[in-house]
Structures are given as C-alpha cells and as structure tokens.
Amino acid sequence: MNINTANLLMIVGDFVEDYEAMVPFQALQAFGHTVHAVCPGKKAGEFVRTAIHDFEGDQTYSEKRGHNFTLNATFDEVDEEEFDGLVLPGGRAPEYLRLNPRVIAIVKHFAEADKPIAAICHAAQILAAANVIKNRVVSAYPACAPEVEAAGGHYAQIDITDAATDGNLVTAPAWPAHPRWLAAFERVLERYVASDRMAIAVDR
C-alpha cells in the first residue's frame, strides 16, 4: 500500500486525446491517488468528447472520434492550493484551454509552488502559454517543439515510448509513453508528498 497518496487535478477539454485522459485518470486512482477531472465551463457529471490520435504511417497523426469522458469535479470550484499535483493530457483541447486565463493561473500556481506536473503530447501548448518552461527540458508531440523552444524550453527529442523528467515536471511525446510517463510521475509524486508531509509534521 502506498501511504504517499496525492490529491491530483486533471484539466481536460473537448476533444482531449482519449487515451491521454482515460488512462492516467484510471491508473493514478489505481495507485491510490484521488483524481479530480475538470473542464472550464462544465460541472461534475457532465462530459467532454474525446479524440483518438493514432500513428498509422501518415505524415502526422490520424484523428477519430473517441469516447465521452465524464467529469467528476466542477472547474469553477477548483482551489489549486488543495492539490498536490497537476495532470495535463494532450489532444485538441490544449489549443483552446491555453486561452483561458483561469487555466493559465492554475498552471502557474503548480509551477511556482514546485508541485508535480505531468504533461503529455499537445499539453506543452498550455505550459508554453503559461510561460513556465523557460530553461526546462520538455517533451511533447514533435509538432509542438517550436512552441516549447519559443517559450524558452529545451525540447527533448526522445522516443515516442519514453518520458522526460526535469525536477517537478514530467513530460512525454504521446500516449505510447504512458508506462514510462506515469511511472516517472509516480516517483515525483512520492517524493513530493513525503517531503510535504514531513514539513507539516515538523511545523507541528
């Protein structure tokens, strides 16, 4: 049993990548963590539509309609101070989520507080818009490399099944990296939660 369980926030939007929302949402709960999935403008019990991005030999990913992903928390009720870590899936959603000032403020909070952040694929677009990756090593879908570099980040050219860790930030190119991405994020979470609980104990 993992005693270092965390309270996590996942921000999704319409046409988030299907696997990149569904898999971490379920896997992180299997690790014992609590995951609150939210979307701007939507409440708990509502859903977002997902898109399946696949790699089928074309010059870019293919796109198909995915499942409906049900939200279990309400975006307008989010208090970022209550969460230990942030999960940002990819897909189409980051294109418009990065335009939301509240989303950007939440991302900045996690970055400035040095809390664990897991971002995959096109989620790098949100990190870049939040201006939180300067001098950081960041993996993302290759088409996002110019945005990573324009925001001052160092784009990690790694295999599609690999992940990059830079301090509190764990990133990956796309869903084939889920095993390594989630394992790396779990290690970062364990260190953060253990350190945070130790600090609370000392304060007492």
C-alpha positions in Angstrom: 0.0 0.0 0.0 1.3 3.4 -0.9 1.0 5.8 2.0 2.1 8.7 -0.1 -1.2 9.2 -1.9 -1.9 12.5 -3.6 -4.8 14.8 -4.4 -4.5 15.4 -8.1 -6.1 17.8 -10.6 -6.6 16.9 -14.2 -7.7 19.6 -16.7 -9.4 18.4 -19.8 -11.5 19.9 -22.6 -13.5 18.8 -25.6 -11.5 16.6 -27.9 -8.8 15.8 -25.4 -6.9 12.7 -26.6 -8.9 9.7 -25.5 -6.1 7.5 -24.1 -4.3 10.5 -22.5 -7.4 11.3 -20.4 -8.8 7.9 -19.7 -5.6 6.0 -18.9 -4.0 8.4 -16.4 -7.3 9.1 -14.8 -7.8 5.4 -14.1 -4.1 4.4 -13.5 -3.4 7.2 -11.0 -6.5 6.1 -9.0 -5.2 2.5 -9.1 -2.0 3.9 -7.5 -4.3 5.1 -4.7 -4.4 8.8 -5.6 -7.5 10.9 -5.9 -8.0 12.5 -9.3 -10.4 15.4 -9.9 -11.1 15.8 -13.7 -12.4 19.2 -14.6 -13.2 21.3 -17.7 -13.7 25.1 -18.0 -17.4 25.8 -18.3 -18.5 22.4 -17.2 -19.6 20.7 -13.9 -19.2 17.3 -12.3 -21.4 14.8 -14.0 -21.1 16.4 -17.4 -18.7 15.1 -20.1 -16.2 16.1 -22.7 -15.9 14.5 -26.1 -12.6 12.9 -26.8 -10.5 12.3 -29.9 -8.3 9.3 -30.7 -5.0 10.3 -32.2 -3.1 7.4 -33.8 0.1 6.8 -35.7 -0.7 4.9 -38.8 2.1 5.8 -41.2 0.9 9.2 -42.3 3.0 12.4 -42.1 1.1 13.3 -39.0 -1.3 11.6 -36.5 -4.7 10.5 -37.6 -7.8 11.6 -35.7 -11.0 9.7 -34.9 -13.9 10.3 -32.6 -13.4 8.8 -29.2 -15.4 8.1 -26.1 -17.3 10.6 -23.9 -15.2 11.3 -20.7 -17.3 12.1 -17.6 -16.0 14.8 -15.3 -16.0 14.1 -11.6 -15.4 17.7 -10.4 -16.5 21.2 -11.2 -14.0 23.6 -12.7 -15.4 26.8 -11.0 -14.9 25.1 -7.6 -11.2 24.4 -8.0 -8.9 25.6 -5.3 -5.4 24.8 -6.6 -4.0 25.2 -3.1 -5.7 21.9 -2.1 -4.0 19.8 -4.8 -0.6 18.1 -4.7 -0.2 17.6 -8.5 -1.5 18.5 -11.9 -2.1 16.3 -14.9 -2.4 17.8 -18.4 -3.5 15.5 -21.2 -3.0 16.3 -24.9 -5.2 16.1 -28.0 -7.1 19.1 -29.5 -8.2 20.5 -26.1 -4.9 22.4 -25.2 -5.3 24.6 -28.3 -8.2 26.3 -26.7 -7.6 25.6 -23.0 -4.5 27.8 -23.2 -6.7 30.8 -24.0 -8.4 30.5 -20.6 -6.9 32.9 -18.0 -8.0 30.7 -15.1 -6.3 27.6 -16.6 -3.1 29.6 -17.0 -3.3 30.8 -13.4 -3.8 27.3 -12.1 -0.8 26.0 -14.2 1.3 28.9 -12.9 0.4 28.0 -9.3 1.7 24.5 -9.7 4.8 25.6 -11.4 5.7 28.3 -8.9 4.9 26.1 -5.9 7.2 23.4 -7.4 4.3 20.9 -7.3 4.5 17.8 -9.6 3.2 18.4 -13.1 2.6 15.7 -15.7 2.0 16.9 -19.2 1.8 14.8 -22.4 1.7 15.5 -26.1 0.0 18.8 -27.0 -0.3 19.8 -23.4 3.0 21.5 -23.9 1.0 24.2 -25.6 -0.6 25.1 -22.2 2.8 25.0 -20.5 4.2 27.3 -23.1 1.3 29.7 -22.9 1.7 29.8 -19.1 5.4 30.8 -19.5 6.5 28.1 -17.0 9.1 26.1 -19.1 12.0 28.6 -19.6 15.2 26.6 -19.3 13.3 23.4 -18.6 13.6 20.1 -20.5 10.2 19.4 -22.1 9.0 16.5 -24.2 5.9 16.9 -26.4 4.4 15.8 -29.7 7.1 16.9 -32.2 4.9 19.5 -33.9 4.9 21.3 -30.6 8.7 21.6 -30.5 8.7 25.2 -31.9 6.3 26.3 -29.2 8.4 24.7 -26.5 11.5 26.4 -27.8 9.8 29.8 -28.3 8.8 29.7 -24.6 12.4 29.2 -23.7 12.2 25.4 -23.1 14.6 22.8 -24.2 12.7 20.3 -26.4 13.6 16.7 -25.6 13.9 14.6 -28.7 13.1 11.2 -27.2 11.5 8.0 -28.4 7.7 8.1 -28.5 7.6 5.5 -25.7 9.9 7.5 -23.4 9.4 10.3 -20.9 11.5 13.2 -19.7 11.8 14.4 -16.1 13.1 17.8 -15.1 12.5 18.4 -11.4 8.8 18.6 -10.7 7.9 18.4 -14.4 7.3 15.0 -16.2 6.5 15.2 -19.9 6.2 12.7 -22.8 5.6 12.8 -26.6 2.2 10.9 -26.8 0.2 8.0 -25.3 2.6 5.3 -26.3 4.8 6.7 -23.5 2.1 6.1 -20.8 4.1 3.3 -18.9 7.2 5.4 -18.5 5.4 8.7 -18.1 3.1 7.5 -15.4 5.9 5.6 -13.6 8.1 8.7 -13.6 5.2 10.9 -12.4 4.5 8.4 -9.6 8.2 8.7 -8.4 8.0 12.5 -8.4 4.7 12.4 -6.6 6.0 10.1 -3.9 9.0 12.4 -3.2 6.8 15.5 -3.1 4.1 14.1 -0.9 6.6 12.5 1.5 8.5 15.8 1.7 5.3 17.8 2.2 4.0 15.6 5.0 7.4 15.7 6.7 7.3 19.5 6.6 3.8 19.6 8.1 4.9 17.2 10.8 7.9 19.4 11.7 5.7 22.5 11.8 3.5 20.8 14.4 
